[in-house]
Amino acid sequence: MAASSAAESKDRVINLDHGDPTAYESFWRESGEGAYLKIEGWENMSYFSDRNNLCWFLLPVFETEIRRIHRIVGNATADESRHIVIGNGSSQLFQAALFALSTQPGLTGTSGPMPVVSAAPYYSGYPAAADFLKSTLYKWGGDANTFTPHPSTPHNEAICSPNNPDGRLNNPVLLNQNSNNIHDLAYYWPQYTPITKAADHDIMLFTISKCTGHAGCRLGWALVKDADLARRMVKFVELGTIGVSKDSQHRAAAILRAVSNGYESGGACKLFHFGRKMMAERWERVREVVKAKGAFGLLEYPPPSYCGFLREEATHLPAFAWLKYEGNQDIEDIASYLKTEHSIEARGGRNFGTTDKYVRISLLERQKTFDVFIERLSSIS
Amino acid sequence: MAASSAAESKDRVINLDHGDPTAYESFWRESGEGAYLKIEGWENMSYFSDRNNLCWFLLPVFETEIRRIHRIVGNATADESRHIVIGNGSSQLFQAALFALSTQPGLTGTSGPMPVVSAAPYYSGYPAAADFLKSTLYKWGGDANTFTPHPSTPHNEAICSPNNPDGRLNNPVLLNQNSNNIHDLAYYWPQYTPITKAADHDIMLFTISKCTGHAGCRLGWALVKDADLARRMVKFVELGTIGVSKDSQHRAAAILRAVSNGYESGGACKLFHFGRKMMAERWERVREVVKAKGAFGLLEYPPPSYCGFLREEATHLPAFAWLKYEGNQDIEDIASYLKTEHSIEARGGRNFGTTDKYVRISLLERQKTFDVFIERLSSIS
């Protein structure tokens, strides 16, 4: 991530490039009294959390709260039929999945690096995650829509749904027996999209960052069906970082507990309702400006669906605005234009496998930053 | 790390395989009142710690305490001439260094994977760290003593001093302009060895695990001279895990602050004195048994040296006992023998690039476990 200046003052660049979920701070300041954590100097010292668990560095208290929040929200099957593998953010778990899938017994030496693909526009982090170590186990294979599977060589498809950057609901593009699917469900939470069913895939990735806003914890979890695959993912996290911070696991457990208590014990901590209200207000303002100015086009999202968690029809409220610039045709690179002319840092379409006529703008920044963004967006025609 | 049962009861396997530094728990229970941490629900939410720092995910409060403890102990140059890069444990930073060294401008495509070597017996984690992703950037090259450098291709040498497993003081074996040295100084603290000078190498790795015993924090730091190299290490941590837990950084800062205060403000928290006393007692008991029984041989360590921190002559008190079995010559694999016959789990010499006549035994486990170990060791002749 490039360094950049802080965001609140009008005369400075506002950074909407990263999806830094600081919008949730105000919620936790007001409603998070149950979510504090105190750690004594002598606690959490060992490498080990539970030597009898397949994921030996996973704290039982964190595992309990992970399974509980999925049960309450209903967004994924997380009962005992699933193994939980945690990582330092879901980025590490995505790589752990690539490692585990490309080291399956029987594969070794049979072919070159296993291709990793995703339907464009795809999350900009996938190509680098697959390629930065120039591994001979796997390599980035590009847009799943234009990828031709090898008849005998397996490949990995990353399916992000709701999708980063554009919020669309994705299903696998490549359907054959050589496809290994990694389902990235970072945004499959009620503040962003209606929960229409409990996802039930072989490999599902989640992260605390987009669920509660605690990106600084660097905590993700994978729900994995196959025990051997889960073991290889654990091995990857073991070899890479010898596990995951126990301090952050305790913290994430406290935070998820506060959220679950808010819904099960009728506490004040109604995170998903706060999130929906905030996202709905922000999307309304984005749509207003886009409509009024006509410089930008927005995707049509699917119609509202019934959300089993909210028990009502719910609209799609993606964490990012995915804008297509339809103004001055001489402007090829809208992200550079926004930065140089309007002091808005955002991520250009090329990073997501499409053209720089598109730009991804985070809607999860602090309110002040979002207000400045709307003001600046209104000045573009 | 293999799962295994808890260690305190006599009739069960005791695990001395991992160097889990739980021996420090008793110190923090008694003297660690200043080291607690309280985190509110709304704190540490952003990905970013300091956008203006080369290491953008490093919290200023942690950086301050890292530089301070090195200044107080005098074990490494950590002034502003050094860039600090943090990682999820020093294992991640070792890999970050390999990545940074093998992606130097000008190298690309000039040759095959850059060899990574270390003088045997070397830390058992190095080979897997270099090889598990089958990278084309770098690969394990084995024992530095038997490695023939390529005339034009650079290589990386890991120098661990005091050395894991055997506690010897290491210097680089390969001295030519193609050598990139990574100095692993995890054990260069006063409880293990006299501090004879401030280490001043280009890349130095440290970890909280062996310094204060907080392995569960998963925090390491690198002191790096070259800014571009440090930037590439930061990039590695960014691509692998998008930074490092801020909760653990705050915790490590609180812990290091308690230790530094103990020496600067005359508090009760004299960690290094506790550590030396404990290690001295444990080593005395190990030597007693080894001497009495004759089944095992121990290395001769260098004579005591003047420790600038303790202001006195200090002996070498390695974190591991590195034992050579000299009993029944039919026993080839001493680690298996200890496990099957004496319920002691330890790491065999083959993992460190030598023979299984050697075994590494952690001296950092809880007192009860150590007592059981001594009792069982006494029964072997």
Chai-1 contact restraints between the chains, C-beta under 6 A:
chainA,res_idxA,chainB,res_idxB,connection_type,confidence,min_distance_angstrom,max_distance_angstrom,comment,restraint_id
A,A3,B,R51,contact,1.0,0.0,6.0,A-B,restraint_1
A,A3,B,N52,contact,1.0,0.0,6.0,A-B,restraint_2
A,A3,B,W56,contact,1.0,0.0,6.0,A-B,restraint_3
A,S4,B,R51,contact,1.0,0.0,6.0,A-B,restraint_4
A,D20,B,S46,contact,1.0,0.0,6.0,A-B,restraint_5
A,D20,B,Y47,contact,1.0,0.0,6.0,A-B,restraint_6
A,T22,B,M45,contact,1.0,0.0,6.0,A-B,restraint_7
A,T22,B,S46,contact,1.0,0.0,6.0,A-B,restraint_8
A,E25,B,W42,contact,1.0,0.0,6.0,A-B,restraint_9
A,E25,B,M45,contact,1.0,0.0,6.0,A-B,restraint_10
A,W28,B,G41,contact,1.0,0.0,6.0,A-B,restraint_11
A,W28,B,W42,contact,1.0,0.0,6.0,A-B,restraint_12
A,R29,B,W42,contact,1.0,0.0,6.0,A-B,restraint_13
A,G32,B,G41,contact,1.0,0.0,6.0,A-B,restraint_14
A,G32,B,W42,contact,1.0,0.0,6.0,A-B,restraint_15
A,A35,B,G41,contact,1.0,0.0,6.0,A-B,restraint_16
A,Y36,B,E40,contact,1.0,0.0,6.0,A-B,restraint_17
A,Y36,B,G41,contact,1.0,0.0,6.0,A-B,restraint_18
A,L37,B,I39,contact,1.0,0.0,6.0,A-B,restraint_19
A,K38,B,K38,contact,1.0,0.0,6.0,A-B,restraint_20
A,I39,B,L37,contact,1.0,0.0,6.0,A-B,restraint_21
A,E40,B,Y36,contact,1.0,0.0,6.0,A-B,restraint_22
A,G41,B,W28,contact,1.0,0.0,6.0,A-B,restraint_23
A,G41,B,G32,contact,1.0,0.0,6.0,A-B,restraint_24
A,G41,B,A35,contact,1.0,0.0,6.0,A-B,restraint_25
A,G41,B,Y36,contact,1.0,0.0,6.0,A-B,restraint_26
A,W42,B,E25,contact,1.0,0.0,6.0,A-B,restraint_27
A,W42,B,W28,contact,1.0,0.0,6.0,A-B,restraint_28
A,W42,B,R29,contact,1.0,0.0,6.0,A-B,restraint_29
A,W42,B,G32,contact,1.0,0.0,6.0,A-B,restraint_30
A,N44,B,G216,contact,1.0,0.0,6.0,A-B,restraint_31
A,M45,B,T22,contact,1.0,0.0,6.0,A-B,restraint_32
A,M45,B,E25,contact,1.0,0.0,6.0,A-B,restraint_33
A,M45,B,G213,contact,1.0,0.0,6.0,A-B,restraint_34
A,M45,B,H214,contact,1.0,0.0,6.0,A-B,restraint_35
A,M45,B,G216,contact,1.0,0.0,6.0,A-B,restraint_36
A,S46,B,D20,contact,1.0,0.0,6.0,A-B,restraint_37
A,S46,B,T22,contact,1.0,0.0,6.0,A-B,restraint_38
A,S46,B,G216,contact,1.0,0.0,6.0,A-B,restraint_39
A,Y47,B,D20,contact,1.0,0.0,6.0,A-B,restraint_40
A,Y47,B,A215,contact,1.0,0.0,6.0,A-B,restraint_41
A,R51,B,A3,contact,1.0,0.0,6.0,A-B,restraint_42
A,R51,B,S4,contact,1.0,0.0,6.0,A-B,restraint_43
A,N52,B,A3,contact,1.0,0.0,6.0,A-B,restraint_44
A,W56,B,A3,contact,1.0,0.0,6.0,A-B,restraint_45
A,N88,B,N88,contact,1.0,0.0,6.0,A-B,restraint_46
A,N88,B,T241,contact,1.0,0.0,6.0,A-B,restraint_47
A,G89,B,T241,contact,1.0,0.0,6.0,A-B,restraint_48
A,G89,B,I242,contact,1.0,0.0,6.0,A-B,restraint_49
A,S91,B,I242,contact,1.0,0.0,6.0,A-B,restraint_50
A,Q92,B,T241,contact,1.0,0.0,6.0,A-B,restraint_51
A,A128,B,L239,contact,1.0,0.0,6.0,A-B,restraint_52
A,F132,B,L239,contact,1.0,0.0,6.0,A-B,restraint_53
A,L133,B,L133,contact,1.0,0.0,6.0,A-B,restraint_54
A,L133,B,S135,contact,1.0,0.0,6.0,A-B,restraint_55
A,K134,B,S135,contact,1.0,0.0,6.0,A-B,restraint_56
A,K134,B,T136,contact,1.0,0.0,6.0,A-B,restraint_57
A,K134,B,L137,contact,1.0,0.0,6.0,A-B,restraint_58
A,S135,B,L133,contact,1.0,0.0,6.0,A-B,restraint_59
A,S135,B,K134,contact,1.0,0.0,6.0,A-B,restraint_60
A,S135,B,S135,contact,1.0,0.0,6.0,A-B,restraint_61
A,T136,B,K134,contact,1.0,0.0,6.0,A-B,restraint_62
A,L137,B,K134,contact,1.0,0.0,6.0,A-B,restraint_63
A,G213,B,M45,contact,1.0,0.0,6.0,A-B,restraint_64
A,H214,B,M45,contact,1.0,0.0,6.0,A-B,restraint_65
A,A215,B,Y47,contact,1.0,0.0,6.0,A-B,restraint_66
A,G216,B,N44,contact,1.0,0.0,6.0,A-B,restraint_67
A,G216,B,M45,contact,1.0,0.0,6.0,A-B,restraint_68
A,G216,B,S46,contact,1.0,0.0,6.0,A-B,restraint_69
A,G216,B,K246,contact,1.0,0.0,6.0,A-B,restraint_70
A,C217,B,D247,contact,1.0,0.0,6.0,A-B,restraint_71
A,R218,B,S245,contact,1.0,0.0,6.0,A-B,restraint_72
A,L239,B,A128,contact,1.0,0.0,6.0,A-B,restraint_73
A,L239,B,F132,contact,1.0,0.0,6.0,A-B,restraint_74
A,T241,B,N88,contact,1.0,0.0,6.0,A-B,restraint_75
A,T241,B,G89,contact,1.0,0.0,6.0,A-B,restraint_76
A,T241,B,Q92,contact,1.0,0.0,6.0,A-B,restraint_77
A,I242,B,G89,contact,1.0,0.0,6.0,A-B,restraint_78
A,I242,B,S91,contact,1.0,0.0,6.0,A-B,restraint_79
A,S245,B,R218,contact,1.0,0.0,6.0,A-B,restraint_80
A,S245,B,S245,contact,1.0,0.0,6.0,A-B,restraint_81
A,S245,B,S248,contact,1.0,0.0,6.0,A-B,restraint_82
A,K246,B,G216,contact,1.0,0.0,6.0,A-B,restraint_83
A,D247,B,D247,contact,1.0,0.0,6.0,A-B,restraint_84
A,D247,B,S248,contact,1.0,0.0,6.0,A-B,restraint_85
A,D247,B,R251,contact,1.0,0.0,6.0,A-B,restraint_86
A,S248,B,S245,contact,1.0,0.0,6.0,A-B,restraint_87
A,S248,B,D247,contact,1.0,0.0,6.0,A-B,restraint_88
A,R251,B,D247,contact,1.0,0.0,6.0,A-B,restraint_89
